[in-house]
């Protein structure tokens, strides 16, 4: 799966947890999930669980702690898929 495909799937997942979905229209790999998209930490846990389901992978707590931006999530998923 390409970086673009993973990124689009992550953004699609985020769409269900972001209150203002227009923020996703300008999302980049540097977009901070908590600060820029106004997602709270409890929802971030839900997003990580959804990513595990969608991408068929497991993300441990240490890995989850390193996810701050969309790019962080994409990179981790890409590494897990390799």
C-alpha positions as CSV (number, residue, x, y, z in Angstrom):
1,X,0.0,0.0,0.0
2,X,1.4,3.4,-1.0
3,X,2.0,6.3,1.4
4,X,-0.8,8.2,-0.3
5,X,-3.2,5.3,0.2
6,X,-2.3,5.0,3.8
7,X,-2.6,8.8,4.3
8,X,-6.1,8.8,2.7
9,X,-7.3,6.0,4.9
10,X,-5.9,7.7,8.1
11,X,-7.7,10.9,7.1
12,X,-10.9,8.9,6.4
13,X,-10.6,7.4,9.9
14,X,-10.0,10.8,11.5
15,X,-13.1,12.2,9.7
16,X,-15.2,10.2,12.2
17,X,-13.5,11.7,15.2
18,X,-12.9,15.3,14.2
19,X,-15.6,17.8,15.1
20,X,-14.7,20.2,12.3
21,X,-14.1,18.0,9.3
22,X,-13.2,21.1,7.2
23,X,-9.8,21.0,9.0
24,X,-9.1,17.8,7.2
25,X,-9.3,19.5,3.8
26,X,-5.9,21.1,4.4
27,X,-4.4,18.3,6.4
28,X,-0.7,17.4,5.7
29,X,1.7,14.9,7.3
30,X,2.7,17.7,9.7
31,X,-0.9,18.2,10.9
32,X,-0.9,17.6,14.7
33,X,-3.9,15.4,15.6
34,X,-4.5,16.8,19.1
35,X,-3.6,20.5,18.5
36,X,-4.5,21.2,14.9
37,X,-7.6,18.9,14.6
38,X,-8.8,19.5,18.2
39,X,-9.0,15.8,18.9
40,X,-8.9,14.9,22.6
41,X,-6.6,12.2,24.0
42,X,-9.5,9.8,24.6
43,X,-10.6,10.0,21.0
44,X,-7.0,9.5,19.9
45,X,-7.1,6.1,21.6
46,X,-10.2,5.3,19.6
47,X,-8.5,6.5,16.4
48,X,-5.5,4.2,17.1
49,X,-7.9,1.2,17.7
50,X,-9.7,2.0,14.5
51,X,-6.4,2.1,12.6
52,X,-5.5,-1.3,14.1
53,X,-8.8,-2.7,12.7
54,X,-8.6,-1.0,9.3
55,X,-4.9,-1.9,8.7
56,X,-4.9,-5.3,10.4
57,X,-2.1,-4.5,12.7
58,X,-1.3,-4.1,16.4
59,X,0.0,-0.8,17.9
60,X,1.5,-1.1,21.4
61,X,1.4,1.6,24.0
62,X,4.9,2.9,23.3
63,X,4.2,3.2,19.6
64,X,0.9,4.9,20.3
65,X,2.7,7.5,22.5
66,X,4.8,8.5,19.5
67,X,1.8,9.3,17.3
68,X,1.3,13.1,17.3
69,X,0.8,14.0,13.7
70,X,-0.9,12.4,10.7
71,X,2.6,11.7,9.3
72,X,3.6,9.8,12.5
73,X,0.5,7.6,12.1
74,X,1.2,7.0,8.4
75,X,4.9,6.2,9.0
76,X,4.1,3.7,11.8
77,X,1.5,1.9,9.7
78,X,3.8,1.8,6.8
79,X,6.6,0.3,8.9
80,X,4.1,-2.3,10.3
81,X,3.0,-3.3,6.9
82,X,6.6,-3.8,5.6
